[in-house]
Amino acid sequence: MQEKTAGDERLTAAEAFAAVLYGAVAADGTVTHAEALALAHTLSRTSMFVGLAEPQMHAALARARSFTRARGLEAMLAYAAHAVPQDLRETAYARCVGLVMADDIVNPPELAYLRKAQTALGVSDGTALKIVEVVKILNKG
């Protein structure tokens, strides 16, 4: 897998993708058990994680968590977003929106993270709006 460096840190494309999504569930300062399960489930349905053994997925999430703790959420997002492959950046944003909106409550830190993720991933306003609209439709009922 592709690797990017930042000082002595390296994230593979899969770790970077996981890190961006981890930021969405960690944006409000806590990651609940339900959020952790939703994140793991979301990643398991993503092409780069399909067929990945559970220990490998946990390792990718541990790297994301460690990187976030060491550098902070904003620094992690800025770094990880650049390591997400270009063709998966809209997907990463859509997965973030899905995770944040899963409980139908978007608090100010989560909204701020989504805005920063949109910018960091280079998602246009029009595409971001479409993604939010689709996620709202998916969450109805």
C-alpha positions in Angstrom: 0.0 0.0 0.0 1.0 3.6 -0.6 2.8 5.3 2.3 3.1 8.9 3.2 5.5 10.3 5.7 5.3 13.1 8.3 8.5 13.3 10.2 8.9 9.8 11.6 5.2 8.9 11.2 3.9 6.8 8.2 0.4 6.0 7.4 -0.7 3.6 4.6 -3.6 4.6 2.5 -5.8 2.3 4.5 -4.6 3.7 7.8 -5.1 7.3 6.5 -8.7 6.4 5.4 -9.3 4.9 8.9 -7.8 7.9 10.6 -10.1 10.3 8.7 -13.1 8.2 9.7 -11.9 7.9 13.3 -11.8 11.7 13.5 -15.5 11.8 12.7 -16.4 9.6 15.7 -13.8 11.3 18.0 -14.7 14.9 17.0 -16.8 15.5 20.1 -14.0 14.3 22.4 -15.2 10.8 23.2 -15.6 7.6 21.2 -18.5 5.5 22.6 -18.7 1.8 22.3 -21.5 2.2 19.8 -19.4 4.6 17.7 -16.4 2.2 17.8 -18.6 -0.6 16.6 -20.1 1.6 13.8 -16.6 2.7 12.7 -15.4 -1.0 12.6 -18.6 -2.0 10.7 -18.2 0.9 8.2 -14.6 0.1 7.6 -15.3 -3.6 7.1 -17.7 -2.6 4.2 -15.0 -0.4 2.5 -13.1 -2.1 -0.3 -9.6 -1.6 1.1 -10.7 -3.3 4.3 -12.8 -6.2 2.9 -11.1 -9.4 3.7 -8.7 -7.8 6.1 -8.2 -9.8 9.3 -9.7 -8.3 12.4 -6.2 -7.8 14.0 -5.1 -5.8 10.9 -8.2 -3.6 11.1 -7.6 -3.0 14.8 -4.0 -2.1 14.1 -5.0 0.5 11.5 -7.5 2.0 14.0 -4.8 1.9 16.8 -2.5 3.9 14.5 -5.2 6.4 13.8 -5.9 6.8 17.5 -2.2 7.0 18.4 -1.6 9.6 15.7 -4.6 11.7 16.9 -3.4 11.6 20.5 0.1 12.5 19.6 -0.7 15.3 17.1 -4.3 16.4 17.8 -7.4 15.9 15.7 -6.8 18.8 13.3 -3.2 17.8 12.5 -4.2 14.2 12.1 -6.9 15.2 9.6 -4.6 17.5 7.6 -2.0 14.8 7.4 -4.3 11.8 6.8 -6.4 13.4 4.2 -3.4 13.8 1.9 -2.6 10.1 2.3 -6.1 9.0 1.3 -6.0 8.1 -2.4 -7.6 10.8 -4.6 -10.3 8.4 -5.9 -11.4 7.6 -2.3 -11.6 11.1 -0.9 -15.3 11.6 -1.6 -15.9 8.1 -0.2 -14.1 9.0 2.9 -16.1 12.1 3.3 -19.4 10.3 2.7 -18.4 7.7 5.3 -17.6 10.4 7.8 -21.0 12.0 7.2 -22.7 8.6 7.7 -20.9 8.0 11.0 -21.7 11.5 12.3 -25.3 11.5 11.2 -26.1 7.9 12.4 -27.7 9.1 15.6 -29.5 12.0 13.9 -27.7 14.5 16.2 -24.9 16.5 14.8 -23.2 18.6 17.5 -21.0 21.6 16.9 -17.7 19.7 17.1 -18.9 17.1 14.7 -20.2 19.7 12.3 -16.8 21.5 12.5 -15.0 18.3 11.8 -17.2 17.6 8.8 -16.4 21.0 7.4 -12.7 20.6 7.9 -12.8 17.1 6.4 -14.6 18.4 3.4 -11.9 21.0 2.9 -9.0 18.7 3.6 -10.3 16.0 1.3 -11.1 18.5 -1.5 -14.8 17.7 -1.6 -16.8 20.4 -3.4 -19.7 22.1 -1.7 -22.1 20.7 -4.3 -20.9 17.1 -3.7 -20.9 17.6 0.1 -24.5 18.8 0.0 -25.5 15.8 -2.2 -23.8 13.4 0.3 -25.6 15.0 3.3 -28.9 14.8 1.5 -28.4 11.1 0.6 -27.4 10.2 4.2 -30.5 12.0 5.5 -32.6 9.9 3.2 -30.8 6.7 4.2 -31.3 7.5 7.9 -35.1 8.0 7.6 -37.3 5.4 9.2 
